[in-house]
């Protein structure tokens, strides 16, 4: 029992990011990829102007540009500075995506799951051995309890009761820690 206690970890309860949070964050990532992926340091910041006219993000960009022209004036070509348009757009998209701390919650959730569920010795995601082999480990423990119970003449019902009692004892010990 003492050896088992050493390997057991306390659980951590965290708020789970919901589907809408993931969708908002993915939307942010996708639009940033469209704007900046595979672009050189000196790239054309007006590429978004060639997006389809019915693209929602293009409509937001055009709206930002109108506000900037009205407040700061247009450049020589009658448009707002695209760098400023993109900055305001990224700020808007980030705030939209990060509503209620979505980025932090998603990152914290992932980090928590990886730390608690994944094998720390690997550089790819795979369950810890105690999770991967939980069924086998549980069966081995049950077999030990059954063997101990049979040795003193216990019936299958009494053995099951002993297993349930063992589970409850472990739960109480966890709560006391």
N, C-alpha and C positions, 0 to 999 in steps of 0.2 A: 504494500500500500504506500509506503514512504517513497519508494522509487517512482511510482506512478505520479505521486504528488509533485515531484520535481519537474517532470516533463510537461505538466499541464500548465496552460497559460490562461490568464484572466481574459475574458472577452472585453471588447471595447464597443460600445454602442455609439454610433454616429448617425447624423441625419443623412438619409440616402438621397442623392440627386435624382430627380424625377425625369421622365422622358422629355418634358418640355425644356428642362435645363440643358439636357444633352443636345436637343434640336437647336436651341439658341446658340450654344457654343459651337456646334458644327457649322451652323450658318455663318458665324463669324469667321471660322477657319476657312471655309470654302471661298467666301468673298475675298479674304486676304490672299488666298492662293491665286484667285483670278487676277487680282491686282498686282501681286508682287512675285509670284513664283517664276523662276527661270528668267528673271530680269537682271540686267547688268546694273552696276552702280549708277551709271548715267543712262537712264531709260526714259522712254516717252511717257510722261505722266498723264497724257490725254487718251491713252488706250481705251479707257472706259467709255469714251464718247462713241466708239464703234460698236458697243454692245447693242443688242436689239432694243428698240424704243420701248417695248413693253416690259423690259427687265425692271423689276421692282427696285433693285439697287441703283440702276441708272437713274430712275425717277427720283430717288432720294438725293443722289449726287447733283442732279439738275436743280432740285429744290434748294440745296445748300448753296449752289452757285448763285441762284437768284438772290438769296438773302445776302450773300457776300457782295454781289454787285451793288445792291441797294445800300448797303452800309459802308462799303469801302471803295466802291467804284470798280470799273472794269479795267483790264489791261488794254493795251493798244489795239488788240484784236476783238474787243467787245466782250471778252469772257473774263471770269475771275481767274486768279492765279491757281492753276491746277494743284499745286502743292498744298495750298491752303484748303482747297476743296477736299482733297484726299485726307488731310489731317482732320478736318471737321467730320468727315464721313467715318474715318476710323474711330474717332472718339465716340461718335453716335453709335456705331455698330458694337463697340466694346461695351458701352453702357447698357445697350440693349441685351447683349449676350450675358453680361455679368449681373443682371438683375438678381437681387437677393444673394449675391456672392456666389453665383454659379460656378465660376472658374475655380475658386478656392474649394468649394464643396466637392466638385468633381475630382480635383487633384487630391484632396484629403481622403476622399472615399477610395480612390485607386491606391494611394499610398498605404492606407489602412489595410485594404484587402491583400495587397502584395506582401506587406510585412507580416500579416497574420496567417495567410493561406499558402503563400508560395515558398518553394524551397530556396533559402537564401544562398545556397552554394552554387546555384545555376545562373547563367546569364540570359536565360529565357524563362517564360512563365510556365511553371509546372507546379502542381500542388505539392505541399510538404509531404514527406513519406508517411507521416502519421495520418494525413487526410487521404492520401492515395490508397493506403492499406487499412483504412478504418474498419472495413467489414472483417478482414482477416484478423486484425487485432482484437475486435470485439468477440469474434468467435473463439479465439484462443482464451480470452478471459472467461467467457461462459463455460468453455470446456473445463477450465480449472475449477470453477465454482461447482460444476456438475460432479466432477471427479471427487472433490472434497465432500460434497453432499452425499454421494453414493457410498463413500467410505463409511459414513455413519448411519446408513440406512434411510436417507431421506427419500421421500416420494418426489416425482416430477413437480407436483404442485409446491412442495416445500422448497425445492431447488429454485423454481421461478420466483417464489416469494423472497428468497435470499438474494437473487439477482436484483430484483426491484429494490430491496432494502439497501443493497450496495450502491445502486444508482442514486438513491435519495441521500445516503451518507456522503457521497462524493459531492453532490449538489450543495449540501449544507456546509461542507468544508470549504468549497469555493466561495460561498457567500460570506463566510467568516474571515476569509483572507483579506 
